[in-house]
Amino acid sequence: MTGRPARRDAPATSRHLDAFLEALAAERGAAANTIAAYRRDLADLEAFAARRKVAIERADTALLRAYLDRLAQAGLSARTAARRLSAMRQFFRFLTAERIRDDDPTGRLDAPRLGKPLPKFLSEDEVARLLAAARARDGAEGLRLTALLELLYASGLRVSELVSLPLSALPRDAGALIVRGKGGKERMVPLNGLALEAVNAYRTARDGFLPKRSHVGRSRASPWLFPSSSAAGHLTRARFAQMLKALAVEAGIEVRRVSPHVLRHSFASHLLAHGADLRSLQQMLGHADIATTQIYTHVLDQHLKALVARGHPLAMRRKKET
């Protein structure tokens, strides 16, 4: 025995499903994580159909409805079921477009009813405590963590965008980031002075994070702003999430409440609360549809209601009377 862990291969799938996934990557520029999620979801449907001796590309509406019913019985959330249904719809539309089948069996399926949970975010004081804890860290690790945190809170980047920033995304004298987001679309995000200072301070220690040698034994040069010895060559999302959890402990914040995405939500919520308009926020977040950005207005509504409940003279008088 070699002691090496067993390899986790991707689920085996049909040639039609493989062709669909290849089209997602080639024609829509879908990210590797997105492709992997589609593969998992549709492979599960394919296995369900196979147990009924039906090829996935021949599934009818009754089979798909039975599959969705099974998901509900298994206790999967409506949001997960909706994601699976979306993957199914895109797959069968691909099959009809390629003339592999003449009809789309998903057309008569009803989407699960979704609630609209508000995005979770930290208060401004909690973010300040996280930043203070990062600045209190010594050495190169502290400089890198401060730069990561300042960049994330100043820009609202997706964590995948943050850790994979190339050096060219932020020239030394620039006041904005050039970000390549979903679908390869570029956007420009302005940065505040604190974030720029943090990145410039980190640059003095960046060389310490360069891998000693690449996998082919070449030089230590790296195109990434946050290089590491990972297979991707830059800091991974999982590692950054771990770093944030440890920082939450130091800042006295519940670990379960802190994640890279929560900081993205915090960026958006705090900007909106301080007067930013939705269109500008949409552009900075890289949302294709402003409806996605509008969820933050509900956060602002709750914030304003709480302010009125705490500070309006009538509310204060009513509390005294009770």
One Martini backbone bead per residue (centre of mass of N, CA, C, O) as a GRO file, in nm:
protein
  322
    1MET     BB    1   0.097   0.035   0.021
    2THR     BB    2   0.110   0.394  -0.023
    3GLY     BB    3  -0.105   0.597   0.137
    4ARG     BB    4  -0.280   0.710  -0.072
    5PRO     BB    5  -0.541   0.864  -0.167
    6ALA     BB    6  -0.824   0.833  -0.309
    7ARG     BB    7  -0.958   0.890  -0.606
    8ARG     BB    8  -1.175   1.154  -0.729
    9ASP     BB    9  -1.389   1.107  -0.960
   10ALA     BB   10  -1.585   1.185  -1.191
   11PRO     BB   11  -1.877   1.128  -1.299
   12ALA     BB   12  -2.019   0.922  -1.504
   13THR     BB   13  -2.113   1.003  -1.844
   14SER     BB   14  -2.266   1.085  -2.110
   15ARG     BB   15  -2.214   1.213  -2.420
   16HIS     BB   16  -2.435   1.433  -2.399
   17LEU     BB   17  -2.339   1.552  -2.132
   18ASP     BB   18  -2.053   1.616  -2.221
   19ALA     BB   19  -2.136   1.811  -2.451
   20PHE     BB   20  -2.277   2.017  -2.269
   21LEU     BB   21  -2.029   2.089  -2.091
   22GLU     BB   22  -1.851   2.185  -2.324
   23ALA     BB   23  -2.042   2.416  -2.411
   24LEU     BB   24  -2.031   2.577  -2.150
   25ALA     BB   25  -1.726   2.637  -2.172
   26ALA     BB   26  -1.702   2.745  -2.474
   27GLU     BB   27  -1.970   2.946  -2.501
   28ARG     BB   28  -1.991   3.066  -2.178
   29GLY     BB   29  -1.741   3.047  -1.982
   30ALA     BB   30  -1.748   2.844  -1.767
   31ALA     BB   31  -1.653   2.747  -1.478
   32ALA     BB   32  -1.524   2.479  -1.321
   33ASN     BB   33  -1.727   2.481  -1.081
   34THR     BB   34  -1.980   2.488  -1.257
   35ILE     BB   35  -1.933   2.228  -1.412
   36ALA     BB   36  -1.922   2.043  -1.163
   37ALA     BB   37  -2.213   2.101  -1.067
   38TYR     BB   38  -2.359   2.002  -1.320
   39ARG     BB   39  -2.247   1.717  -1.314
   40ARG     BB   40  -2.364   1.629  -1.043
   41ASP     BB   41  -2.665   1.686  -1.095
   42LEU     BB   42  -2.695   1.517  -1.367
   43ALA     BB   43  -2.583   1.247  -1.260
   44ASP     BB   44  -2.816   1.200  -1.063
   45LEU     BB   45  -3.035   1.185  -1.278
   46GLU     BB   46  -2.908   0.958  -1.445
   47ALA     BB   47  -2.925   0.744  -1.219
   48PHE     BB   48  -3.230   0.755  -1.186
   49ALA     BB   49  -3.295   0.670  -1.479
   50ALA     BB   50  -3.135   0.400  -1.484
   51ARG     BB   51  -3.320   0.256  -1.268
   52ARG     BB   52  -3.549   0.285  -1.519
   53LYS     BB   53  -3.418   0.229  -1.798
   54VAL     BB   54  -3.322   0.538  -1.876
   55ALA     BB   55  -3.209   0.766  -2.069
   56ILE     BB   56  -3.157   1.091  -2.016
   57GLU     BB   57  -3.237   1.189  -2.317
   58ARG     BB   58  -3.536   1.018  -2.267
   59ALA     BB   59  -3.671   1.178  -2.071
   60ASP     BB   60  -3.963   1.258  -1.911
   61THR     BB   61  -4.179   1.436  -1.726
   62ALA     BB   62  -4.247   1.213  -1.521
   63LEU     BB   63  -3.956   1.151  -1.436
   64LEU     BB   64  -3.877   1.439  -1.346
   65ARG     BB   65  -4.097   1.461  -1.130
   66ALA     BB   66  -4.002   1.219  -0.964
   67TYR     BB   67  -3.728   1.339  -0.897
   68LEU     BB   68  -3.829   1.591  -0.744
   69ASP     BB   69  -3.984   1.429  -0.532
   70ARG     BB   70  -3.735   1.286  -0.415
   71LEU     BB   71  -3.596   1.541  -0.315
   72ALA     BB   72  -3.817   1.621  -0.115
   73GLN     BB   73  -3.814   1.352   0.052
   74ALA     BB   74  -3.496   1.398   0.125
   75GLY     BB   75  -3.487   1.722   0.220
   76LEU     BB   76  -3.442   1.917   0.009
   77SER     BB   77  -3.422   2.218  -0.083
   78ALA     BB   78  -3.569   2.443  -0.287
   79ARG     BB   79  -3.302   2.559  -0.394
   80THR     BB   80  -3.176   2.293  -0.488
   81ALA     BB   81  -3.408   2.210  -0.677
   82ALA     BB   82  -3.387   2.462  -0.859
   83ARG     BB   83  -3.101   2.403  -0.956
   84ARG     BB   84  -3.162   2.132  -1.088
   85LEU     BB   85  -3.377   2.237  -1.283
   86SER     BB   86  -3.195   2.433  -1.435
   87ALA     BB   87  -3.004   2.214  -1.544
   88MET     BB   88  -3.218   2.055  -1.696
   89ARG     BB   89  -3.314   2.278  -1.887
   90GLN     BB   90  -3.041   2.327  -2.027
   91PHE     BB   91  -2.999   2.041  -2.131
   92PHE     BB   92  -3.270   2.011  -2.303
   93ARG     BB   93  -3.216   2.257  -2.481
   94PHE     BB   94  -2.965   2.141  -2.606
   95LEU     BB   95  -3.098   1.890  -2.734
   96THR     BB   96  -3.292   2.052  -2.919
   97ALA     BB   97  -3.077   2.226  -3.064
   98GLU     BB   98  -2.925   1.943  -3.161
   99ARG     BB   99  -3.152   1.727  -3.240
  100ILE     BB  100  -3.187   1.482  -3.027
  101ARG     BB  101  -3.464   1.621  -2.966
  102ASP     BB  102  -3.805   1.756  -3.002
  103ASP     BB  103  -3.839   1.797  -2.688
  104ASP     BB  104  -3.927   1.960  -2.369
  105PRO     BB  105  -3.981   1.819  -2.050
  106THR     BB  106  -3.957   2.098  -1.868
  107GLY     BB  107  -4.203   2.287  -1.953
  108ARG     BB  108  -4.415   2.138  -1.722
  109LEU     BB  109  -4.246   2.241  -1.488
  110ASP     BB  110  -4.238   2.334  -1.158
  111ALA     BB  111  -4.110   2.552  -0.956
  112PRO     BB  112  -3.995   2.595  -0.667
  113ARG     BB  113  -4.064   2.758  -0.386
  114LEU     BB  114  -3.907   3.060  -0.293
  115GLY     BB  115  -3.746   3.213  -0.082
  116LYS     BB  116  -3.596   3.534   0.054
  117PRO     BB  117  -3.315   3.544   0.179
  118LEU     BB  118  -3.115   3.733   0.345
  119PRO     BB  119  -2.824   3.854   0.350
  120LYS     BB  120  -2.538   3.803   0.517
  121PHE     BB  121  -2.398   4.030   0.769
  122LEU     BB  122  -2.191   4.266   0.894
  123SER     BB  123  -2.099   4.496   1.084
  124GLU     BB  124  -1.898   4.763   1.098
  125ASP     BB  125  -1.764   4.682   1.364
  126GLU     BB  126  -1.686   4.390   1.283
  127VAL     BB  127  -1.504   4.464   1.049
  128ALA     BB  128  -1.309   4.636   1.215
  129ARG     BB  129  -1.217   4.394   1.393
  130LEU     BB  130  -1.096   4.225   1.169
  131LEU     BB  131  -0.890   4.434   1.070
  132ALA     BB  132  -0.743   4.464   1.342
  133ALA     BB  133  -0.655   4.165   1.361
  134ALA     BB  134  -0.485   4.166   1.104
  135ARG     BB  135  -0.288   4.404   1.186
  136ALA     BB  136  -0.180   4.237   1.445
  137ARG     BB  137  -0.027   4.079   1.266
  138ASP     BB  138   0.269   3.938   1.190
  139GLY     BB  139   0.428   3.994   0.920
  140ALA     BB  140   0.353   3.857   0.615
  141GLU     BB  141   0.079   3.737   0.697
  142GLY     BB  142  -0.044   4.007   0.790
  143LEU     BB  143  -0.016   4.159   0.520
  144ARG     BB  144  -0.186   3.966   0.351
  145LEU     BB  145  -0.450   3.963   0.516
  146THR     BB  146  -0.499   4.267   0.502
  147ALA     BB  147  -0.515   4.289   0.195
  148LEU     BB  148  -0.749   4.093   0.151
  149LEU     BB  149  -0.958   4.237   0.334
  150GLU     BB  150  -0.949   4.520   0.213
  151LEU     BB  151  -1.024   4.436  -0.073
  152LEU     BB  152  -1.294   4.297  -0.015
  153TYR     BB  153  -1.433   4.544   0.136
  154ALA     BB  154  -1.370   4.756  -0.108
  155SER     BB  155  -1.508   4.559  -0.361
  156GLY     BB  156  -1.682   4.281  -0.348
  157LEU     BB  157  -1.554   4.031  -0.421
  158ARG     BB  158  -1.515   3.740  -0.522
  159VAL     BB  159  -1.319   3.495  -0.406
  160SER     BB  160  -1.216   3.397  -0.685
  161GLU     BB  161  -1.122   3.683  -0.771
  162LEU     BB  162  -0.925   3.747  -0.544
  163VAL     BB  163  -0.717   3.499  -0.547
  164SER     BB  164  -0.688   3.547  -0.889
  165LEU     BB  165  -0.526   3.795  -0.900
  166PRO     BB  166  -0.345   3.973  -1.098
  167LEU     BB  167  -0.096   4.197  -1.108
  168SER     BB  168  -0.236   4.365  -1.349
  169ALA     BB  169  -0.500   4.460  -1.185
  170LEU     BB  170  -0.276   4.640  -0.991
  171PRO     BB  171  -0.126   4.894  -1.029
  172ARG     BB  172   0.056   5.096  -0.828
  173ASP     BB  173  -0.097   5.384  -0.936
  174ALA     BB  174  -0.371   5.274  -0.896
  175GLY     BB  175  -0.743   5.317  -0.807
  176ALA     BB  176  -0.808   5.033  -0.956
  177LEU     BB  177  -0.974   4.748  -1.052
  178ILE     BB  178  -0.931   4.471  -1.279
  179VAL     BB  179  -1.201   4.251  -1.346
  180ARG     BB  180  -1.253   3.902  -1.406
  181GLY     BB  181  -1.545   3.748  -1.440
  182LYS     BB  182  -1.811   3.623  -1.533
  183GLY     BB  183  -1.768   3.524  -1.860
  184GLY     BB  184  -1.510   3.728  -1.888
  185LYS     BB  185  -1.595   3.989  -1.757
  186GLU     BB  186  -1.517   4.323  -1.731
  187ARG     BB  187  -1.428   4.534  -1.445
  188MET     BB  188  -1.438   4.835  -1.250
  189VAL     BB  189  -1.287   4.895  -0.919
  190PRO     BB  190  -1.277   5.103  -0.678
  191LEU     BB  191  -1.036   5.229  -0.436
  192ASN     BB  192  -0.919   5.282  -0.138
  193GLY     BB  193  -0.653   5.388   0.048
  194LEU     BB  194  -0.631   5.146   0.247
  195ALA     BB  195  -0.612   4.924   0.033
  196LEU     BB  196  -0.363   5.031  -0.114
  197GLU     BB  197  -0.173   5.028   0.128
  198ALA     BB  198  -0.197   4.724   0.189
  199VAL     BB  199  -0.087   4.624  -0.084
  200ASN     BB  200   0.186   4.772  -0.080
  201ALA     BB  201   0.286   4.635   0.179
  202TYR     BB  202   0.265   4.342   0.073
  203ARG     BB  203   0.467   4.358  -0.167
  204THR     BB  204   0.725   4.344   0.021
  205ALA     BB  205   0.628   4.017   0.091
  206ARG     BB  206   0.550   3.840  -0.160
  207ASP     BB  207   0.808   3.662  -0.219
  208GLY     BB  208   0.753   3.463   0.029
  209PHE     BB  209   0.503   3.313  -0.149
  210LEU     BB  210   0.674   3.189  -0.345
  211PRO     BB  211   0.749   2.930  -0.502
  212LYS     BB  212   1.041   2.770  -0.520
  213ARG     BB  213   0.908   2.575  -0.742
  214SER     BB  214   0.800   2.461  -1.006
  215HIS     BB  215   0.692   2.165  -1.157
  216VAL     BB  216   0.949   2.227  -1.375
  217GLY     BB  217   1.188   2.397  -1.231
  218ARG     BB  218   1.153   2.692  -1.239
  219SER     BB  219   1.094   2.985  -1.172
  220ARG     BB  220   0.940   3.211  -0.920
  221ALA     BB  221   0.755   3.332  -1.098
  222SER     BB  222   0.439   3.527  -1.083
  223PRO     BB  223   0.110   3.644  -1.188
  224TRP     BB  224   0.020   3.668  -0.893
  225LEU     BB  225  -0.073   3.845  -0.614
  226PHE     BB  226  -0.142   3.548  -0.456
  227PRO     BB  227   0.081   3.340  -0.410
  228SER     BB  228   0.140   2.977  -0.428
  229SER     BB  229   0.175   2.611  -0.390
  230SER     BB  230  -0.051   2.549  -0.547
  231ALA     BB  231  -0.182   2.424  -0.832
  232ALA     BB  232  -0.276   2.720  -0.930
  233GLY     BB  233  -0.055   2.937  -0.782
  234HIS     BB  234  -0.272   3.029  -0.573
  235LEU     BB  235  -0.473   3.114  -0.354
  236THR     BB  236  -0.724   2.958  -0.196
  237ARG     BB  237  -1.043   2.958  -0.094
  238ALA     BB  238  -1.016   2.765   0.148
  239ARG     BB  239  -0.777   2.908   0.287
  240PHE     BB  240  -0.911   3.183   0.327
  241ALA     BB  241  -1.146   3.081   0.498
  242GLN     BB  242  -0.967   2.982   0.730
  243MET     BB  243  -0.841   3.256   0.798
  244LEU     BB  244  -1.111   3.391   0.877
  245LYS     BB  245  -1.190   3.210   1.111
  246ALA     BB  246  -0.944   3.274   1.286
  247LEU     BB  247  -1.002   3.582   1.295
  248ALA     BB  248  -1.277   3.570   1.437
  249VAL     BB  249  -1.171   3.475   1.707
  250GLU     BB  250  -0.986   3.725   1.757
  251ALA     BB  251  -1.251   3.928   1.722
  252GLY     BB  252  -1.514   3.800   1.865
  253ILE     BB  253  -1.656   3.617   1.638
  254GLU     BB  254  -1.861   3.417   1.501
  255VAL     BB  255  -1.759   3.182   1.285
  256ARG     BB  256  -2.031   3.120   1.123
  257ARG     BB  257  -2.050   3.443   1.026
  258VAL     BB  258  -1.776   3.391   0.862
  259SER     BB  259  -1.706   3.493   0.521
  260PRO     BB  260  -1.641   3.594   0.211
  261HIS     BB  261  -1.946   3.642   0.135
  262VAL     BB  262  -2.019   3.815   0.380
  263LEU     BB  263  -1.827   4.047   0.295
  264ARG     BB  264  -1.968   4.111   0.033
  265HIS     BB  265  -2.238   4.182   0.168
  266SER     BB  266  -2.125   4.406   0.347
  267PHE     BB  267  -2.034   4.596   0.130
  268ALA     BB  268  -2.317   4.640   0.003
  269SER     BB  269  -2.481   4.724   0.254
  270HIS     BB  270  -2.304   4.968   0.342
  271LEU     BB  271  -2.320   5.132   0.085
  272LEU     BB  272  -2.628   5.163   0.076
  273ALA     BB  273  -2.655   5.295   0.363
  274HIS     BB  274  -2.451   5.543   0.237
  275GLY     BB  275  -2.594   5.604  -0.074
  276ALA     BB  276  -2.580   5.406  -0.282
  277ASP     BB  277  -2.646   5.298  -0.595
  278LEU     BB  278  -2.756   5.025  -0.768
  279ARG     BB  279  -2.595   5.052  -1.033
  280SER     BB  280  -2.315   5.074  -0.905
  281LEU     BB  281  -2.333   4.811  -0.745
  282GLN     BB  282  -2.371   4.623  -0.983
  283GLN     BB  283  -2.098   4.684  -1.117
  284MET     BB  284  -1.910   4.605  -0.877
  285LEU     BB  285  -2.033   4.304  -0.845
  286GLY     BB  286  -2.116   4.175  -1.135
  287HIS     BB  287  -2.412   4.194  -1.217
  288ALA     BB  288  -2.631   4.118  -1.473
  289ASP     BB  289  -2.876   4.170  -1.270
  290ILE     BB  290  -3.047   4.397  -1.075
  291ALA     BB  291  -3.221   4.196  -0.913
  292THR     BB  292  -2.982   4.089  -0.745
  293THR     BB  293  -2.921   4.368  -0.603
  294GLN     BB  294  -3.210   4.427  -0.465
  295ILE     BB  295  -3.178   4.260  -0.201
  296TYR     BB  296  -3.037   4.502  -0.041
  297THR     BB  297  -3.295   4.670   0.015
  298HIS     BB  298  -3.398   4.487   0.245
  299VAL     BB  299  -3.173   4.548   0.436
  300LEU     BB  300  -3.227   4.853   0.451
  301ASP     BB  301  -3.514   4.834   0.557
  302GLN     BB  302  -3.436   4.701   0.826
  303HIS     BB  303  -3.242   4.920   0.918
  304LEU     BB  304  -3.450   5.155   0.923
  305LYS     BB  305  -3.652   5.026   1.118
  306ALA     BB  306  -3.454   5.006   1.355
  307LEU     BB  307  -3.395   5.307   1.377
  308VAL     BB  308  -3.684   5.396   1.437
  309ALA     BB  309  -3.734   5.213   1.685
  310ARG     BB  310  -3.493   5.353   1.850
  311GLY     BB  311  -3.517   5.694   1.764
  312HIS     BB  312  -3.804   5.766   1.761
  313PRO     BB  313  -4.005   5.950   1.959
  314LEU     BB  314  -4.256   5.762   1.956
  315ALA     BB  315  -4.107   5.501   2.027
  316MET     BB  316  -3.986   5.604   2.297
  317ARG     BB  317  -4.257   5.673   2.435
  318ARG     BB  318  -4.381   5.389   2.423
  319LYS     BB  319  -4.167   5.254   2.602
  320LYS     BB  320  -4.227   5.426   2.857
  321GLU     BB  321  -4.530   5.344   2.885
  322THR     BB  322  -4.446   5.023   2.911
   0.00000   0.00000   0.00000
